[in-house]
């Protein structure tokens, strides 16, 4: 979940920063206000984020189990081959070794396909969550006339006044708009 949340946090920070910096330039500097949010806290309160995380964990486990089973089978057969290798003809040895090399390569391809499938599923599941969080942050910012919202998780924030934190107002906005 931490990878999911971290990725979403960074995406939202970049997206929000671009939009809000451009808005801040056009805002009268006398009325410039700042807000901060803790994306991770917001996401933890969203049932759809917990559901997405659970689905990703299940998918990852399914792929891992499949890959581990194939790797274990390949390793077992390779060990058996090593015990019988001395009794085999050179041509049969070469044929077996080529077969193992091809299966090892297929296993690497399967692992790569698994990672791609997991990444695609993660993006499919997280996109609506990102959009919902971003929309709620923007709505709260507009309601409270906040010029710019920064993420607390960003390493750039060294200090902020607690009154600037709109995290729980964003959570409230998300929950009220169900």
N, C-alpha and C positions, 0 to 999 in steps of 0.2 A: 504494500500500500504506500510505503514511503516513496518508492520510485514514481508511482502514479501521482502522488500528491506533489512531489518535487517538480516533476515534469509539468504538471498543470500550473503550479505556482509560477514557474519561470515563464511559461507561455502567457499567463494572465498578466504578469508584471510587464513583459515586453509590450503586449498589446495595449494595456492600460496606459503605460508610459507614453507610447507614441500618440495615442488619442488625446490624453490629458495634457501633454506638453504642448501640443498644437492648440488646444483650447486655452491653456494658460497664457500663451502669447497674445491672444486676442482679448484676454480679460483685463480689466482695469486693475493695475497693481495695488491700488488702495483697497480693493475688495477681494484680493487673492486669499483663498483659504486652502488649507491642506488637511487631508484625512489619511489615516493609515488603516490597513486591514490585515488580518492574519488569515490567509487563504486556507491554510491547513485546518484551522478551527472551523471555518465555514464548511469545507468539504466533509469533515467528520460528522457534521450535523445533517448531511444530505443522505437520505435513505438510498437514492439512486446511485450515489457514489459508493456506498457500502455494497450494494448489489453488484455494481460493475466490478468492484475489487474482488468480490467472491467469485464472479464468473471468470475473471482473468486467472485467479488462483486455480480454479477447477480446470480450465483449459491448459494452463501451464503444467499442472500435475499430469493431465492426460498425455500430453506430448512427452514429458519427462519419463513417465512410466513406459511408454512405447519405445523411446530411444534407449532407456536403460535395459529393457528386455532384449532388444536387438543387439546391444553392445555385449551383454552378458552371454548371449548365445554365441556371438562371434568369438569372444574371448575363450569360451569353453571349447569350441571347435578348434581354435588355434592351439590351445594347450594339448588337445588330443593329437593334433597334427604333429606337434613338436615331439611327442612321445613315439609316434609311428614313423617319423621322417626318415630315420636311419634304415628302415626296412623298405623304403619306397625307391623306385627308379628315379633318376634325375629328371626325366621328362614329367613324371607324375608329380614330383616335388615342385617343379616350376609351375605346372598347371595349378596346383593347389595354392601356391603363393600368389599367383596372379589373381586367382579367385578371391583370396582373402583381401588383397589390395583393392580389388573392385568393390567388394562388400564394405570395406572400411570407407572408401570414397562415397558410396551410397549412403552410409551412415552419416557422414559429414553433410551431405546434401540434405538428408532428412532433418538434421539438426538446424540447418540454415532455413529450410522451409518452415520448420516449427517456429523459429524466431520471427520470421516474416508474418506468419499467421497470427502469432501472439501480438505483434506490433500493430497489425491491421485491426485486430479486434480491440486492442487498447484504444486506438484512435477513434474507432467507430463508437465505442462506449463513452469515451471522455469528451468528445466534441459537444454533445448536448449539455453536459455538466459544465464545461467551460463557458458555453454560451449563457447558461442560466446564471452562473456566478457573475460573469461580466455584466450581464443585464441588470442584475440586482445591485451590483456596486455602482453602476451608472445611475440607476434610479435613485438610490440613497444619496449619491453625490448631488444629483440635480435637485432632489427634494430639500436637501440641507445647504444648497448653494456652495458646494465644495468645488474648488477649482481643480484640485489635483488629488488623486488617491495613490498612495504608495503601499507596497507590500512590506509588512514587518519582516518577512523572511529575507528580503533583499539585504545584502551585506552593507548597503549604502546608508542605512538608517542607523545613526549613532544614538539619537535621543529623539523622543517625541513626548508631548504632553498627553497623558491618558485621555483627556477630553477629545483628542483628535481621532481616537480609535473608533471606527465605525463597524468593526467586525460583527458585533452582536445585532446591530441595526440591519446589516446585510442578511444575517441569518434569519432575523425576524421577517424581513421582506420576502425572502425565499419561501419561508414556511407559510406566510399569508397568501402567497400567489399560487398555492398548489392547485 
